[in-house]
Amino acid sequence: MKPIMSSARVLIPSLLVASLALSACNDTAKVQEAELGTTADTSEVVAEDNSQTTTNMTDDDSATPEQAMIDTLDSYRWSLASAVDSNNQPITALTTIKEQVMLNFDSQSQNNISYNVGCNTISAVYKLQEQMLNVKDGMSTKMSCGKLDAVENQLNELMQGDSTVSLTTSETPSLTQVTSNSVTLVWSGRMTAQAKYNSKSDTVFWAVDAQSKPCSDNNAQLCLQVRPVTYDEQGIKTTEGEVVEFAGVIDGYEHDDTHNEVLRLKRFKTEVDSVLVDNIDSQYAYVLDTIIERTAVK
């Protein structure tokens, strides 16, 4: 791959350094995962029983209400359903792009919370006490997001500080968040891969070309053109491999044919009948963690 263009305004963020320290290559799969490189993720992941009530989403009766809520927040990937201001008027900057406004919790990583509007990922530390959520110490990747810059800043301002949260459970769980300035954000939950597969994940870095090409074994299907990428402990890119075709699906990722991108992915070992990938015999499911580089194609 050509060197990253200066117009991309890319900076490997400090929030990546811990995960980069574990980069390595192992395992194989039909789409040549052996050539795509992984880093070990030592976090243990436990699937939660989502049939329980709002305040008892864990089978452990001794769990505190806060821990029960944290377990539930961890088990779902949250997308924005609605956003209204203190006068109950829609916040159109957010609602017009609500499908791409995402929120994630990860108590395995020192109570980490992350959120984005489809460009940079902002990560912070959170604390939950009863129903009071406190978010602080946010860090962000540094890609230029064009028109999304303003709404990204708006979301960050809403997320930082104190807010009250409540959960309702159904087939699709709902998280209601009321910020300190009386803005109400409602988030819709989708079970995470960690909870779904009840397994450890590897961390994989892929450089994805903007241009997809017909798959070598099926010209009617387009394949992503993927290169494995590794980084050192300081977040400096050390290697970038040869192109490998990928015909599967990356959960949470929508391919952008106007930008070359570097993705940080979580890779899960699945059963043969996995529905997350096109290749029914694939051994892995891939979930987007964050986009860490983006370069416009001229």
Salt bridges, closest charged atoms under 4 A:
ASP27 OD2 - ARG267 NH2 3.32
GLU44 OE2 - LYS200 NZ 3.51
ASP202 OD2 - ARG267 NH2 3.41
ASP209 OD1 - ARG227 NH1 2.52
GLU240 OE1 - LYS237 NZ 3.31
ASP251 OD1 - ARG190 NH2 3.14
ASP256 OD2 - HIS259 ND1 2.83
GLU261 OE2 - ARG294 NE 2.99
ASP281 OD2 - LYS30 NZ 3.17
ASP289 OD2 - ARG264 NE 2.80
GLU293 OE1 - LYS237 NZ 3.72
